[in-house]
Amino acid sequence: MLKKSPKFLLIPFILVLTNCSYVFPVGDNNIDKERETGKLADNFFLEDPDCQNQETERSVGDFSAFVWNSGKVEPESVAIDFEGGLSTKYITSINYGFHQIETCVIKDNEKICDENVVLQSAGKDLKICGAKSYSRNSYEGVAVSTVAGIHKAASFFDSLNSGMYLRKTKVIVLPRVEKQTVDKSNNSVEKTFTADNMAYSPSYMGNPVFIIFPRSQQGIDAGIWKDLNLWELQWGLAHEFGHHIYTKIAKGTSAGDVPLGPRIEEETNPFTDNHDHDHGFHLESSPMATRVNGALNEGFADLFAYYSEGGKDGSIDGIDCFQDSRDLNSFNFADGTPKILDSAAHAQFTSLSKKSTPSDCETPNFAGIHTFGTLIAFGISKIIDASRPEASNQERAKIAVKWIQKVHENDNNAKADAHYAISDLFEVLGPLEESSCNVLSEVFSAYELQLEDAAGC
Ligand SMILES: [Zn+2]
């Protein structure tokens, strides 16, 4: 289905999906084009406009969220308490109506963007006046489904009793992040929008934020994610929540004074900021350490999403580009490539080349932090499974969290290679038994020699 679509549509789609969502692109994902997807499918509306100007103390009760479940989206009843109609246990506020336009100019075949951004509207805080079933395409309906997903992930994290305190987050739903590219040679203007994605930013206007981008008309026309809006995919929201946890862990340790993303005072706009940000390792660390950290962040986010969704098959079944490839229960990527971190995958990741990504989302490209992160997540989950066969889903998730804590307690700055971070797992698990050693040498075959000692194999 994907391969039949025109190529100009495919490129933004695939990149958006593999660059799953950092607003601040990392390493080789730092290409502006990734986040432009053309025309918006813009049919959202405010279902309860009167509510927006009312005094509301609390909106509490069972809300109807739309949730992807076993291959289709269904309404699901979710208890939420909106304080003042605005904030919840985990969320400070929900913004809607955000609109900005960035203008770029093509001159002498060169595209110059120059951070020329005009904020058309900063949007407003969305108010919810009652627990009821909001339409799937209303701002309120999108907000409720998003909140349901974030609450599920946050409650799962709470249930792990990690002793970690996470900040409440802001949510921006359906922002219009528009780019107008003026071609001076023929005076044409091309408009593009960021769509078909979700994002997490560690800090936007002083708060961590989840951003829920709208759908694109191209995506609908191409039949991608049929009858699914990404915010209805709780695995996706849990993945973003995984970044929130990872960021906290990376910040709270020796790398603590290093900003994840720009410093708060510098940061006015998460949508246009394209600087290469350091996601948790020391600023002076090598580009490779930054890439390794990016892959760990993505890998941990996939691990957390997997456990948050019960650690079993099915949470991303039937979803283009995610099924199999990002499912930790699947031993192969969608095209059949085994999820083995072998020397070829390692070489591709460390080559630092800016090779273009494959032209479809079925073929893994290990140069990217998401796909390489998937290899790390898959291997870590299989070793946890092998060495703790009796452990509950929560206990496994806890091991994953402790592993990332170890990674950041130890000297991250030196970690210019993923095997250092992987070996920290054995500080949590202790020495492996033979059967687990066999799993280790299979899933991380590129690092067999480096890991054996640490794992007691
Ligand atoms: Zn991600």
Residues whose N, C-alpha, C, O or C-beta is under 5 A from the ligand:
A	BS01	ZN	C20 S21 E298 A301
